[in-house]
Amino acid sequence: MSKSVYIGSFEDMSGKAAPMFGLMELATKKYRKVAIFRPIITKAKDKAIETVLEKFGLGMDYADTYAFTMDEARDLLNAGKHEYLIESVIKKFKALEKAYDFVLCVGTDFKPATAAFEFGLNSDFALNTASPMLLVVNAAGQEPEEVRDAVLMALGQLREGCVDVLGVILNKSSLTADEAKTVAAELQKQAELGAGLGVYNVPLSACSGESCLMTKIQAGEATVEQAVAEFTAAVDGAEMLKRIEGFQTRRITPKMFEYQLLEKAQARKMRIVLPEGEDERVLKAADDLLRREVAALAILGDEDKIKADAKRLGLDLSKAQLVNPAKAANLQVYAETYAGLRKHTGVTVEQARQTMADPTYYGTMMVYKGDMDGMVSGALNTTAN
């Protein structure tokens, strides 16, 4: 059973606001706790979100309703942090999924110049939140063949991206009822989805006209109530909710799998020592683990050098314990323990001190003494070491 649905599009002016209000009306009547979530909003204050929170009384904190602004998302992508973007969206969404009975996800506000870019992003978000997509298409002034071809192209791209499509909303439609039925039959056949693809024809009206509905609402030229009434009059709400609830996916993306592993690790936060603090790869991995709050880390090596390398690489290791084994306060205790364990080979305490100054031996002793739960090594040292 799906607890979410993703309203997406592949073009600007598709009119996602009317389906958003309509679905929110249907959901709040059926479920006790409903959330709205937009992975990316255009500006820090999103009028669509603010309107939904006010009109439907969701009782959500505004900060929980979105993950990034478009500028923030673009900066992350330009910095090569696509994975972090997806991970952050999954984390925000999963928190809502746990706390609410139903989550209505709404895609980005498309701009003509970035339509292809945004379509790809929305596909990634729908896929990695396991939310089936309701594809909204602007069918205003379009001939049946034009609508069919545009939808088939979008469905093909979504299929390539492994995105599950629950239905298509022919929004602001100029099609007659018979034309819409013909288009629906052709889409179901050519997309090879059959009755599994719901097709909903929402006629062009005074409220959901060709201009932006949110702009009209803000100008007092339309109301949320009007938009809801027109949407629910055109769509069988009970059938749509039943279709959403009956949706199941067995897909687990690599990011979803990784999130599940990290969630388990966060629930049982272990203390891990990294003895190879002079390796930049280790420091970068440590920064990533600390940012995700996966483990409590101890990094071994020259503290000044580790701090200098972290600063040079733009890493935040402030939450890690930095230890130089050769100068550690417990070096003597560790040496005595090691000497005791190796006394049958004639190892003296002084010899043990020299051995314990080696990060690999020191890290191993940390685990042996119970000061750490585990050690991860191998970037520089072989198994033999």
N, C-alpha and C positions, 0 to 999 in steps of 0.2 A: 504493500500500500504506500502510495506516495503522500508525503506530508508537505509537498511544495510543488509549485509550477513556475515556469520562467516565461514572462512575456517579453518576446524579442522581435526584432525586425531586421531588415537589411537595407532600409532606406530612411531618409528624413521625412518628416510630416506623415508618417504612417498612422499616427493617431493612437498611440498606446494608452493615452490617458483614459479614454472611454472604457476600454476593456479592463483597465486597472481598477477604475471605480466600480464597474459592474461586478467583477470578480470579488472585489473586497466586500461588496454588499452581500453577495451570495455566501462568501466564507464566514463573515461575522454572524450571519443568521444560523449557520450550521455548527460552527466551532466556538468554544468558549474563549480561547486565547489565539488571536491571529496577529501575525507580524508582517511588516512590509520591509523589504530589503532591496537596495540598489547597490550592486558592486561598485559602480562608479557614477558619481553625480557631476554635473557640469560646473556648478559653483558650490561654495561652502554651505549655502542655504538653498535647498532644493524645494521649489514651490509645490511640486507634486507630492513630495513626502509630507511637507508641512500641512497641506490640504487634507491628505489622508488621515494624518494623526488627529487633526482637529475635527473633521467630519465624522470619523468612525470611532473616536475615543479609544484608541488602541492602548494607551497608557505606556508607550515605549519611550525610552530615552532617545533623543534625536541622534546621538552619537552611535547608537546601535543599529541605525537604519541604513548605514552605508559603510563602505570600506575605504574608498579614496575619492578625491576630486579628480577630474580629468587631468589637470596639471600635474598632480602628484603621480598619477598612473603613467603619464607620458615621461616624466622624469625618471621613474623607475625603469621603464622600458628602454629609454635612451642610455641608461647606465648598465644595461644588460641584466636587469633583475626581474625578468619575466617570471621566474619560478617563485620569487618572494611575493610578487603580486598575486599569483594564483593561490599560494599558501595562505596569504593573509585573508583573501576572500573566503576560502574554505573555512578558516578558523572562525571568522565572523558569522558565516552562515550556520556552521555546526552549533555554535552557541545558541543561536535563535531556534534551530531545529529541536534542541533539547528542551528549551524553555517554553515553546509554543506548540499549539496543536496543528497549526498550519502556517506556512511561510509563503507569502506572495512576492516573488522576485520580479523586478522590473528592469529591463535592459537600459542601455545608455541612450541619451538624446542625440540622435544622429545629426551630423553636419555633412553636407554634400561632399566636401573635400576629403573627409575621413571615413566615408561610409564603409569601404572594404575593410579598413583597419578595425572599425568598431564592430562590424559583423563577426570578424574573427575573434575578437575579445569576448563578445557575448556568447559565441559558440563554446569557447573555452570555459566560461563561467557556468553555463548550463550543464556542460559535460561533467565538470569537476564538483558540482554540487548535486549531481544525480537528479537534477530537476528536469522533467519533461518540458519541452518548449511549446508554447502557443505562439505561432508565427503570425504576426500582424502585418497585413499587406494593404497598402493604400490602393483601393480599387476605384477611386473616383475618376469618372470620365474614361474608364478603360473598357475596351471591347473584351468579350469573353476569352478570345484567343490570347490577348495580351496579358490578361490576368493569369491564365493557365501557364503560359510560358515563363512568366516572371517567377511564379511560385515553384514550378518544376526546377528552375535553375537554382533557386535558394535551397530547395529540398535536397538537390543533388550535392550541394556544397556541405550541407549539414550532415548528410549521410557519410560523406568522406571524412568528416570530423567526428563521426560516431555519436552524433547528438540525436537523442530520441525526440521525435516530434509528435506531440499529442494531437495537435489540430492546427488548422489555419483559419484565421479570422479575416474575411474579406471586408475590410473596414471602409466606411464612407462609400459604400458600393453603389454603382450606377446600374448594376445587373438586375434583371428581373428575377423573380423567384425561379422560373424555369431555366433561365440562363445559369443561375447559380447552381442549380441541381446538376445541370450538364457539366459545368466546370468541376464540381465536386466529384462526379463519377469518373471524369477523365483523370483528375489528380489521383484519386484512389487507385485507379488502374495503372497509370503510367509510373506512379511512385512506388508501385508494388506494395502498398500498405493496406489496401482494401478498406474495410470498415474500421480498421484500427486508426485511420486518420479522420478526425472530425473536421468538417468544413462548415464554417458559420458565416452567413451572409448578413452583414450589418449595414442597412441602407444609409445613404447620405441623408442628413436631416439638418434642420435649422441649428440644432445644438452641435452635432458632430460634423460641422461643415468643413470646407477645405482649409480654413484657417486653423491655427493652433487652439485646441480646446482650453488649455490652461490659460492662454492669453485672454480668451473670451471670458473665462470664469473670473479672472482678476479684474477685468474691465466691467464686470457686472452684466455682460451680454449673455451669459449662460450660467447654469448652476450645476453642482454635482448631482443633485436630485434629478434634474432633467437628463443628464448623461446616463445615470443609472437606469432611469425609466426606459429610455430608448434602447439601451443595450439589452436589458432583461426582456424587453418586448420582442427583440429580434433573435435572442438566443435561448435555447432550452437550458436554463440554469441547472436544473436537477440532473439532466443528462451530462452536462459538462463536468459537474462535480463528481458524478459517478465515474466518468471516464478518467478524471484525475486520480481519484481514490483507487481505481482498479489498476493503475499503471504500476508496473514493477520492472526494475532493471537489474540485471546481474553483472552489469559492467562495473569494474573497479579500476579507475585510472591509476597510473603510477603515483600521482600526487595524492589521491584518495588513500591508497595503500600506505604511503609514507605518513600521511596525517594520522592514520589509525595507529601506526607504530609509535609515532611521537606522542600521541595521546596516552598510550600505555606507559611510555617512559616518563612522561610528566606526572602521571598518577603515582608512580613509585620512583621518585627522583633519587638516583644513585650517585655516589661519590666516585669519580673516575680520575685517575692520575695519568697525565700525558708526559712521559719522560723525555720526549724529543722536542723540547721548547725552542731549539735553534732552527727548526725546520719551518719555513713560511707556510707550507701546506697545513701543518699541524695548527699553527696559529689561526689561519683562516677557518679551519674546521672548528676550532675552539670558539671563535667569534660567532659562528653560525649556531653552535649548540647552546651557547649562553643566551643568544638573542631569542632562541626558541624555548629557553628555560627547560631544557631536556635533562640536564645533569649538573651537579656541582663539580667543578673542575679544579684540579691542582696541576699546574704546569711547571715542569722542572727545567732549570737552566739558570744562566746568569740573568738576574732580575732586571738590571739596567738595560741589557741588550734586548730582552723580550719586550720591555716597555718601548724602547726606541724603535724596534721592528714594528710593533703594533701601531705606533703613531705614524710611521712612514707608510704603512699599508692601509691606514684608515680603519683600524680595527678597534673594537671596544672590549678589552679584557679586564675591565675594572672589577667584575664580579668573580674573577678567577683568583685562586690562591697561587701566588708565585713563590717558588721555593728554589733556592740554590743549595743543593745537597751538601756541598763542601762547607757551607756556612750555617747550616741548619741548626737550630737550638737542640734538636733531639738526635743529632748525629752520634753523640757518644752512646746514648741509649740503644740506638739501632746497631752500632758497632758491637756493643757488648752482647746483644741478642744474637747477632750473626756469629760472633766468636764462639758463643756457647753452642750454637748449632753445628759449627764446623770444628769444634775442639778436637775431635778424633783425627783430624787431618793436620793438627798442629797450628792452626791459624791463631795468631795473637790478636789482642784488642787493637793494637796499633795497625796491624795489617788489615783488620776488619774496617777500621776508620777509612783507610785508603780505598777499600772496596766500596764502602757505603757512599763515598763521594761520587761514585759513578751513578748517573741518573737512573739507569736501568735497574741496578741493584737497589738503589734507594727507593725507587717506585715499587719494586717487588716487596720490599720490607714494609712499606706503608700498608700494602694490602695484607701482608702476613700479620701485622700488628693490629689490624682492624681499623686503622686510621683512614683507609680508603676501601671501597667495595670492589674495585676492579682497576685494571690497567690496560691501556690501549697503546700498542707500540708496533713498529714495523716500517715506519716511513724511512728510517735510516738504518735501523738494526735488523739483522736477519733472525730467523727463528733460532739459529744456533747460538746467537748472542743472548 
